[in-house]
Amino acid sequence: MMTLLFLSLAVIIAIVVILVSAKFIKAGFDARSEIRDQKQSENLNQEVQDITNENIEESNEQVKIINQIDDLILIVDKFKNIKFFNNSAKKKFGENNLNKHVATLLRVPDLLQNIDLVLLKKETITMDLELSSPSFQFFKVHLFSGPTSYVDDPDSVILFLKDLTDIIKAQRFKSDFVANVSHELKTPLVSIKGFLETISGHAKDDLEAQKKFIPIMLEQADRMESLIKDLLSLSKIELEEHIQPQDKVNLKEVLSNVEDIHQKNLKLFEFKNNIKNDFFIKGDYEKLIEVFSNIIDNSIKYSEKNKKIEVNCGQGNGKVIGDSYTVSIKDNGIGIPTEQLPRITERFFRVDAAKSKKVGGTGLGMAIVKHIVNQHRGELEIKSEAQSGTEIKVHFSKF
């Protein structure tokens, strides 16, 4: 009986030991399996991370290369929304254009139609693209079918824009310059030639005639010199009009410099420069001096002595996008008839040809002003009435 009891107890103990051992063995296997699964998961995540990093590095390298290209590169999706543009395109059109419709930058129907054709036919199209606002620009555009690493959608289009503005402008301005020079210089040349023929002919021994004619010839020669100077200046400005200046310029310093330039003549007028504070804009210092020097010069030429000429600067009034400053130059001169105001910035347009000839005007000053203001992406505003003076406002975006 005792033997049977001991055997039963031994069997129970053995069963308990086996069960406990089995439990610990199972726990060990489960822990080992969990560790193995965890390691496998970690390895998989590392592999994915490695692949992702590799793609990011590759993408970054591509972006670096594309951003080094001077030409403009834009990528649009099937809805014509911009999904990528390189640094050159950002510099040309601005930073905040991602996901905007391409027509907000390039409002050209032919371009939009060609994007549709590329999406439809998956073929490359080349076209000429001409923009007139805010200034003349000319591009050779190549349109390629996607997809790319920037837009996964196969229905995407890559726009490669080659800027040929300088070349086209140079070709056009060359012919324009020749035409303008031949027309405007003809009158003073004929006058000088006529006086020289007179002096070298029957008046060669007439000292009185020579004293009379020589000052006139010098005056005509000065007029020719001014014309050539202004024509060269205008041609250069028009060639560079599509390149917006990037320097930080203080309008207070510009107007102070202009005042110094015209100091001798301004003493004959009641001149007041009310700009006392700093007003910083993005621009070209020398070209801005040329703008306000031309405007002040017109106020001097077309105003009677002791008349008032006043310069002011303050916050803009919405004429240009964003925060802006407005410079105002107001005189009490002869003014401009209202019907002639739209033509005041045309080349060689003169409100009073006789007066302009008398004071030495070339008819190019306000054309120069207009193109420089356009280059600065500013706005020119002219208010005037005959015999009631003129106020010219120039609006610039803040720096």
C-alpha positions in Angstrom: 0.0 0.0 0.0 2.8 2.4 1.0 4.6 1.5 -2.2 1.6 2.3 -4.4 1.2 5.6 -2.5 4.9 6.6 -3.2 4.5 5.6 -6.9 1.4 7.7 -7.3 3.1 10.7 -5.6 6.2 10.3 -7.8 4.0 10.3 -10.9 2.1 13.4 -9.8 5.4 15.2 -9.1 6.8 14.1 -12.5 3.7 15.4 -14.2 3.9 18.7 -12.4 7.6 19.0 -13.3 6.8 18.2 -16.9 4.0 20.7 -17.1 6.1 23.5 -15.5 9.0 22.7 -17.7 6.8 22.7 -20.8 5.4 26.1 -19.8 8.9 27.6 -19.4 10.1 25.9 -22.6 7.1 27.4 -24.5 7.7 30.8 -22.9 11.3 30.5 -24.0 10.3 29.6 -27.6 7.7 32.4 -27.6 10.3 34.9 -26.4 12.9 33.7 -28.9 10.2 33.9 -31.7 9.3 37.4 -30.6 12.9 38.5 -30.6 13.4 36.9 -34.0 10.3 38.7 -35.4 11.4 41.9 -33.8 14.8 41.6 -35.4 13.2 40.8 -38.8 10.9 43.8 -38.4 13.9 46.0 -37.5 15.9 44.7 -40.5 12.9 45.3 -42.8 12.5 48.8 -41.4 16.2 49.5 -41.9 16.0 48.2 -45.4 13.0 50.4 -46.2 14.8 53.4 -44.5 18.0 52.7 -46.5 15.9 52.6 -49.8 14.1 55.7 -48.8 17.3 57.5 -47.9 18.8 56.4 -51.2 15.8 57.8 -53.1 15.9 61.0 -51.2 19.7 61.4 -51.8 19.2 60.6 -55.5 16.3 63.0 -55.7 18.3 65.7 -53.9 21.1 65.2 -56.3 18.8 65.6 -59.3 17.3 68.8 -57.8 20.8 70.2 -57.2 21.7 69.6 -60.8 18.4 71.0 -62.1 18.8 74.1 -59.9 22.2 74.8 -61.4 20.6 75.2 -64.9 20.1 78.8 -66.1 17.1 77.8 -68.2 13.6 77.6 -66.6 12.1 74.2 -65.8 8.5 73.7 -64.7 6.6 70.4 -64.3 2.8 70.5 -64.3 0.2 67.8 -63.7 -2.8 66.9 -65.9 -4.7 69.8 -64.4 -1.9 72.2 -65.4 -1.0 72.9 -61.8 2.7 73.5 -61.1 4.3 70.6 -59.1 7.9 71.6 -59.5 10.0 74.5 -60.7 13.8 75.1 -60.5 15.6 78.0 -59.0 15.8 79.9 -62.3 12.0 79.7 -62.6 11.6 80.8 -59.0 13.8 83.8 -59.7 11.9 84.7 -62.8 8.3 84.2 -61.6 8.6 84.3 -57.8 8.8 81.7 -54.9 5.1 81.1 -54.1 3.8 79.5 -57.2 3.7 75.8 -56.3 0.4 74.1 -57.0 -0.9 77.2 -58.8 -2.3 76.9 -62.3 0.4 77.5 -65.0 -1.8 80.2 -66.5 -1.2 82.4 -63.5 2.4 82.7 -64.7 2.1 82.2 -68.5 -1.3 83.3 -69.7 -0.8 82.2 -73.3 -3.6 80.1 -75.0 -1.2 78.4 -77.4 0.9 77.1 -74.5 -2.2 75.6 -72.7 -3.3 74.0 -75.9 0.1 72.5 -76.5 0.2 71.1 -72.9 -3.1 69.3 -73.7 -1.6 67.9 -76.9 1.4 66.6 -75.1 -0.9 64.9 -72.5 -2.9 63.4 -75.3 -0.3 62.3 -77.8 2.7 61.8 -75.5 4.9 63.7 -78.0 7.4 66.5 -77.6 6.4 69.9 -78.8 8.5 73.0 -79.4 7.0 76.5 -79.6 7.9 80.2 -79.3 6.5 82.0 -76.3 6.3 85.8 -76.2 5.2 87.8 -73.1 4.4 91.5 -73.0 3.7 92.0 -69.3 5.3 93.2 -67.1 7.9 93.6 -69.8 8.8 92.0 -73.1 10.1 88.5 -72.8 10.7 85.8 -75.4 11.2 82.1 -74.8 11.8 78.9 -76.8 9.7 76.3 -75.0 10.1 72.5 -75.2 7.2 70.4 -73.8 7.9 66.8 -72.8 5.6 64.1 -71.5 6.0 62.8 -67.9 6.1 60.9 -65.6 9.0 62.1 -63.5 10.2 61.5 -60.0 8.6 64.8 -59.0 5.1 63.9 -60.3 4.1 60.2 -60.1 1.1 60.7 -62.4 2.0 59.7 -65.9 -0.2 62.5 -67.2 2.3 65.3 -66.5 4.3 67.6 -68.7 7.8 69.1 -68.3 8.2 72.6 -69.6 11.8 73.6 -70.6 12.0 77.4 -71.3 15.1 78.8 -73.0 15.2 82.6 -72.5 16.0 84.3 -75.8 14.8 87.8 -74.7 18.3 89.4 -75.0 18.8 88.0 -78.5 15.4 89.0 -79.9 15.6 92.5 -78.3 19.0 93.1 -79.7 17.8 92.2 -83.2 14.7 94.5 -82.9 16.5 97.4 -81.2 19.2 97.4 -83.8 16.8 98.2 -86.5 14.8 100.6 -84.3 17.9 102.4 -83.2 19.0 103.0 -86.8 15.6 104.2 -87.8 15.4 106.6 -84.8 18.9 108.0 -85.2 18.4 108.6 -88.9 15.2 110.4 -88.3 16.1 112.5 -85.3 19.6 113.5 -86.3 18.6 114.5 -89.8 17.4 118.0 -88.8 20.5 119.1 -86.8 22.8 117.6 -89.4 21.1 119.5 -92.3 21.4 122.7 -90.2 25.1 122.3 -89.5 25.8 121.3 -93.1 23.9 124.4 -94.4 25.8 126.8 -92.0 29.2 125.2 -92.9 28.5 125.6 -96.6 27.6 129.2 -96.0 30.7 130.0 -94.0 33.0 128.2 -96.4 31.2 129.8 -99.4 30.2 133.4 -99.9 30.4 134.2 -96.2 34.0 132.9 -95.7 35.2 136.5 -95.2 32.2 137.7 -93.3 33.1 137.7 -89.6 29.7 138.8 -88.5 28.0 135.9 -90.3 30.5 133.5 -88.7 29.8 134.9 -85.2 26.1 134.4 -85.8 26.3 130.9 -87.3 28.9 129.2 -85.2 26.9 129.4 -81.9 23.9 127.9 -83.7 26.1 125.0 -85.0 27.4 124.4 -81.5 23.8 124.3 -80.2 22.8 121.8 -82.9 25.9 119.7 -82.2 24.9 119.7 -78.5 21.4 118.6 -79.5 22.8 115.7 -81.5 25.0 114.7 -78.6 22.0 114.7 -76.2 20.0 112.6 -78.7 22.7 110.0 -79.1 23.2 109.8 -75.3 19.5 109.4 -74.6 19.1 106.9 -77.5 22.0 104.7 -76.2 20.6 104.9 -72.7 17.1 104.0 -73.7 18.3 101.1 -75.9 20.4 99.7 -73.0 17.5 100.0 -70.6 15.0 98.3 -72.9 17.5 95.4 -73.4 17.7 94.9 -69.7 14.0 95.6 -68.9 13.1 92.0 -68.2 15.9 91.7 -65.5 14.5 93.0 -62.2 17.2 94.8 -60.0 17.9 93.1 -56.7 19.9 95.7 -54.7 18.6 97.4 -51.5 18.2 101.1 -52.3 17.2 104.0 -50.1 14.9 106.4 -51.9 15.9 109.1 -49.5 19.5 108.9 -50.7 18.5 108.7 -54.3 16.4 111.9 -54.2 19.1 113.7 -52.1 21.6 112.8 -54.9 19.2 114.1 -57.6 18.8 117.3 -55.7 22.6 117.8 -55.6 22.8 117.1 -59.4 20.3 119.9 -60.2 21.2 122.2 -57.3 22.3 125.1 -59.5 19.0 125.2 -61.4 16.8 124.4 -58.4 18.0 127.5 -56.7 15.9 129.5 -59.2 12.7 127.7 -58.0 10.9 127.2 -54.7 12.1 123.7 -54.3 11.3 121.5 -51.3 12.4 118.0 -50.6 10.2 116.6 -47.8 11.8 113.1 -47.6 13.3 112.9 -44.1 13.0 109.2 -43.4 14.5 106.1 -45.0 12.4 104.2 -47.6 14.1 101.0 -48.8 13.1 99.3 -52.1 14.6 96.6 -54.3 16.3 98.4 -57.2 19.2 99.8 -59.1 20.7 103.0 -57.5 22.1 104.6 -60.7 18.9 103.9 -62.7 16.7 105.3 -60.0 18.8 108.4 -60.1 18.2 108.6 -63.8 14.4 108.2 -63.3 14.1 111.1 -60.8 16.7 113.2 -62.5 14.6 113.1 -65.7 11.4 114.0 -63.8 13.0 116.9 -61.9 14.7 118.1 -65.1 11.3 118.3 -66.8 9.9 120.2 -63.9 12.7 122.7 -64.2 12.4 123.0 -68.0 8.7 123.4 -68.2 8.1 125.7 -65.1 8.6 129.4 -64.8 11.2 130.7 -62.4 10.3 130.9 -58.7 7.5 128.3 -59.2 7.1 125.6 -56.6 8.6 122.1 -57.1 7.9 119.6 -54.2 9.1 116.1 -53.5 7.3 113.7 -51.1 7.5 110.0 -50.2 5.1 107.8 -48.2 3.1 104.6 -48.0 1.8 103.3 -51.3 -1.9 103.1 -52.2 -2.2 99.7 -53.8 -0.9 100.5 -57.3 1.6 97.6 -57.0 1.1 94.2 -55.3 2.1 94.1 -51.6 3.5 96.8 -49.4 4.8 99.7 -51.3 6.2 103.3 -51.3 5.1 106.2 -53.5 7.4 109.0 -54.5 5.6 112.2 -55.7 7.2 115.1 -57.6 4.8 118.0 -58.2 5.4 121.3 -60.0 3.3 124.3 -61.0 4.6 124.4 -64.6 2.8 124.7 -67.9 1.2 121.3 -67.5 0.1 118.7 -70.1 -3.3 118.7 -71.8 -5.4 115.8 -70.6 -5.9 114.3 -74.0 -2.1 114.0 -74.5 -1.3 112.3 -71.2 -1.5 108.7 -72.7 1.2 109.6 -75.1 3.6 111.3 -72.7 5.9 108.2 -72.4 6.2 107.6 -76.2 9.6 108.0 -77.8 10.2 111.5 -79.2 6.7 112.7 -78.2 6.7 116.4 -77.2 3.7 118.2 -75.8 5.1 121.6 -77.0 7.7 120.9 -79.7 8.8 124.6 -79.9 9.3 124.8 -76.1 11.1 121.4 -76.1 13.5 122.6 -78.8 14.1 125.8 -76.9 15.0 124.1 -73.6 17.0 121.3 -75.3 14.6 118.4 -74.7 15.1 115.2 -76.8 11.6 113.7 -76.3 13.1 110.6 -74.7 13.2 111.4 -71.0 9.8 110.0 -70.0 10.3 107.0 -72.3 13.5 106.3 -70.3 11.5 106.8 -67.0 8.8 104.4 -68.1 11.1 101.5 -69.0 13.2 101.9 -65.8 10.1 101.8 -63.7 8.8 98.8 -65.6 12.2 97.1 -64.9 11.7 97.7 -61.2 8.2 96.2 -61.5 6.8 99.6 -60.4 4.0 101.8 -61.6 4.1 105.2 -63.2 1.2 107.6 -62.6 1.0 111.0 -64.2 -1.6 113.7 -63.3 -1.7 117.0 -65.2 -3.7 119.7 -66.8 -2.7 122.5 -69.1 -1.4 125.5 -67.2 -2.1 123.7 -63.9 1.2 121.9 -63.3 2.1 118.3 -63.3 2.3 115.6 -60.6 4.2 112.4 -61.3 4.0 109.5 -58.9 6.2 106.5 -59.0 5.2 103.4 -57.0 7.7 100.7 -55.8 7.4 97.6 -53.8 9.1 97.6 -50.4 12.4 95.8 -50.0 
